[in-house]
Amino acid sequence: MAALTATAPKATLPALLRHRAVGKLLLLAAVAAVLVPLAHARWASGAWPHALTVDFSKPLASASNWVIDNRDSHPLFLYFFGYVSNAVVLSVRAVYLVLLAAGWAGVTAAAALLAWRAAGARLALGTAAAFLACGLLGMWVPTMQTLALMVVAVLVSVLLGALLGLAAGLSDRTFRGLRPVLDTMQVLPAFAYLLPVVLVFGIGVPAAVLATVVYAAPPMARLTALGLRGADKEVLEAVESLGTTARQRLFTARLPLARREMLLGLNQTIMMALSMAVIASVIGAGGLGDRVYQALASVDVGAALAAGIPIVLLAVVLDRITGAAGAEGERPGGRAGWAYAAVATVAVALAARLAGRLEWPGTWTVPIAEPVNRAVEWMTAHLYSGVPYVGGTADWAAHFTTWVLDPVRAGLQWLPWWSVLLIVAALAWLIGTWRTALTAVLAMAATGVLGVWKPSLDTLSQVLAAVAVTLVLGVATGIAAARSDRFERLLRPVLDVFQTMPQFVYLIPVVALFGVGRAPAVAAAIVYALPAVVRITAQGLRQVDPAALESARSLGATSAQQLRQVQLPLARPALLLAVNQGVVLVLAVVIIGGLVGGGALGYDVVLGLAQGDLATGLVAGAAIVCLGLTLDRVTQPTERRAKKGA
């Protein structure tokens, strides 16, 4: 018996070594044992070696100067970019004139009837109330300006995204080649590519529309490709057996089967385009975004909120309409519904024109700026440092910076550069393949090659802290929403507001409560990323097979045991997606954090845009993309790995 006991550990050791994860780590350790001493012998310092950096300032400065010198004379600008710019201006102006010609009554009636056609009378009433609220806030004309710009930007984004998604959905090679391009478009901060767009197109509507398209097109492309690639193979085989051509299969089977994903892509494109409304105002977009930006420049929270609320209302209304359009079921009014809606809209618009009521009456406004500003002043006076026992928000921010942000940043910057790359390689390889690990390592190393290794680690520390808090709050809230229908219904409008409110709008209340520094930057990122994590977590838990839950209940499992042993393991893909999206959305607010003292890469991007310094802005923006690619690879398993885990 003693002999058997003594040999048991020896028997289990080979089994442990055969474990896939252990094998990966041992192989990585063997490679590190060879490469690390060589790297340490040549570059003894723990910081990124200067010899491995590349100076991009001179070529980028030369490119910027060439664009400025040739913008008014080179054929590329005269006969290509010039025509693109004119087409965008004419399209936006045409839509805006149509909205003005319809008048406030016609536009409200058209939106309400569209909602009725999509989902019924309840959504129609809510849509009408939302548009009327825009007028009551005194923001009707800016709302129409933003709506005109968004219509053109969304149409171009949907067309471009659908074409890219179609190519990626029908070709594996195109899908693999397009994925890093879409990753870059989605992760690259808007401020980083505003400068190149402004260099080419100048300040104005064309630059704003095209910047919005770059930001909003990837969701449409991704979801279109997902829908086409995930089409039911049995249906496709049945259609093919009828002797149909590839084109016929595309239009009669693939696209109809991908309808739900494509409508979800349209929904996400609209949301992302509206989230760009304020950022685009920095380069002359006008409309509601310009009102928000001007109010924030003068630290007028009330005026910023008055212009931000219509953006939220537009986003919520369009979200509900596109969501209802994606749901199955009978449409109100049948096939004749569109004709009835069109006739009613024209009748209302003509009646308003004949009555001379095209413009929103100036007396029908409700000013909210002054009471909002008083409320903010009260919050600042009583919550910033005046809360007994627990301390004010300023104390919380200071403690969070001292106990969390500073140690994480100091720890990352203390680590030798090669150890950071090893950690990245280990995490990415454990969750994916060697290609995943190689991509993550090369992306992380690129931040050093760009010469911004230390600021990148500073930004990484803020992202990790924000993601950790977001996941704790988001997963807990998502679990509560998944277990209670009433709580989910109460939470949904709150999440809608948080997700669609422009970051600039809640930036000043965050600064007023937490001061200036890295803590408010992290707080802003948490507020922005939290809704997506909550939604994905709740949806993943709700989609767990009811039979598995019923089986656990029949075995006497408690509610906590069902959650821990059944729901969370089965919802693992959704939870990993929540982590991934939390990282991406937190990175999207890094630039905004640079405006309120977050420093690091966000500050460099903002500084580059403000000073017209293409090198500083683009290098920092490229570093943020590299961080995003690294974090994406270490938080999102490959398709083969995900299927095996499921």
BELFEN-V131803 format. One line per field, one symbol per residue. phi: phi as a letter, one per 30 degrees, with the letter a starting at -180 (. if undefined). psi: psi as a letter, one per 40 degrees, with the letter a starting at -180 (. if undefined). burial: # if it has 16 or more other ideal C-beta (glycine too) atoms within 10 Angstrom, else .. A space follows every 50 residues. Layout:
phi: ???
psi: ???
burial: ???
This chain:
phi: .ddddddddddddedddddeddddddddddddddddedddddbddddddd dccbdcdddddddddddddcdcbdeeddcbdddddddddddddddddddd ddidddddddddddddddbjdddddddddddddddddibddedddddddd eddddddddddddddddddcbdddddddedddedddcededdcddddded cidkdedddddddddcdeeddddddddddcdeddddddddddiddddddd dcbddddcedddddddedddddddddedddddcjdiideddddddddchc ddddddddeedddeddddddddddddddkddejiddeddddddddddddd dddddicddddddcbbdcdddddddddddddccdbcddididdddddddd ddccddddddddddddedddddddddddddcbcddedddddddddddddd ibddddddddddddddddddddddddddddddcbdddddddedddedddc deeddcddeddddciclddddddddddddeedddddddddddddeedddd dddddiddddddddcbddddceedddddddddddddddcedddddcjdih deddddddddcicddddddddddddddddddddcbbddeddddddd
psi: ddddddeddddedddddehdddddddddddddddddddddddgdidihhd eeihhedddddddddddddededhddddecdddddddddddddddddddd ddidddddddddddddddeaddddddddddddddddeffddddddddddd dddddddddddddddddddehddddddddddddddddhidddeddddddd eihadddddddddddedddddddddddddeihddddddddeefiiddddd dedddddeddddddddddddddddeeddddddffdaaddddddddddefg dddddddddddddddddddddddddeiiihhheadedddddddddddddd ddddeffdihhdefihheddddddddddddddddeehideiidddddddd dddcddddddddedhiddddddddddddddebidddddddddddddddde efddddddddddddddddddddddddddddddehddddddddddddddde hidddedddddddeahadddddddddddddddddddddddddeihddddd ddddeehiddddddecddddedddddddddddddddddedddddefedaa ddddddddddefgddddddddddddddddddddeehiiddddddd.
burial: .......................#...#...#...#..#...#....#.. .....#...#..##..#...#.....#...##..#..#..##..##..## .##################...##.###.###.################# ####.###.###.######.....#..#...################### #..##########################.#.......#....#....## ..###.##..#################################.##...# ##########################.....#........#...#..##. .#.......#.......##..##..#...#...#.......###.###.# #..##..##..##..###.###.#########...##.###.######## #################.###..##.###.###....#..##..###### ###############.##########################.#....#. .#....#....##..###.##.############################ ######.##...#########################....#....
